[in-house]
Amino acid sequence: MSKRLFRNIFTAVVILVSSAAFSVTETKTSTWQEEFDIAGCNMVNTGRNQYFIMEPGFQLVLEEEDTKLHITVLDETKTIDGVVTRVIEEKEWENGKLFEISRNYFAMCEKTKDIFYFGEDVDYYEKGKVVKHDGAWLAGVDGNRAGLIMPGTPKLDMKYYQEIAPGVAMDRAEIVSLDETCKTPAGTFSKCLKIKEGTSLNIVETEYKYYAPGIGLVADEDLRLIKHGFIKD
């Protein structure tokens, strides 16, 4: 997923003061789902649920003052861990310069409409050249497993892993609201899903994302939806 999450870091003082308390809470109250019945699903690579679209040509454009993000469903598939997944590309620019391109791999359980995340290939750029691939992972490699990116039937307080790649990517999500109103340059959306995202690799890093019905991601921290829809080739 977008590496914006890993740039939202608390100050060192907060981390030092809070880390012990967070560790105790994590041990006692953690109920994060990390087992999913993927084998029992008929997985499809085209379709949508209420908050996530994976139909080729669909694109979201989000912007803030110095950052631009394009999320595009490509007319491409890739087989990962025995599942034919849909490729969704994220391109991010910072201060007008290309910063990151990631190719993310998703498939949907036809019956439940749960959408699962099978990994990503990541390129980071400096001065137009690829400099690293931090955060890349694939299900079925080195013990990695697919996570849940968007439930077909979201429920308040659901807590689940989005990525299960120990030591590399362990993003997880908690649904904190089902009825948010989101104002963006692309319009005002009601009944939005609010998700708190974090990682078990550093439990003091968090961010909030908002998803509108029939559209998908409309806000990611300071990023706001500028436009959405199907693009022409």
Buried (B, 14 or more C-beta within 10 A) or exposed (E): BBBBBBEBEBEEEEBEEBEEEEEEEEEEEEEBEBEBEBEEBEBBBBBBBBBBBBEBEBBBBBBBEEBBBBBBBBEBBBEBBEBBBBBBBBBBBEEEEBBBBBBBBBBBBEEBBBBBBBBBBBBBBEEEEEEEEEBBBBBBEEEBBBBBBBBBEBEEEBBBBBBBBEEBBBBBBBBBEEEBEBEBEBEEBEBBBBBBBBBBBBBBBBBBBBBBEEBBBBBBBEBBBBBBEEBEE
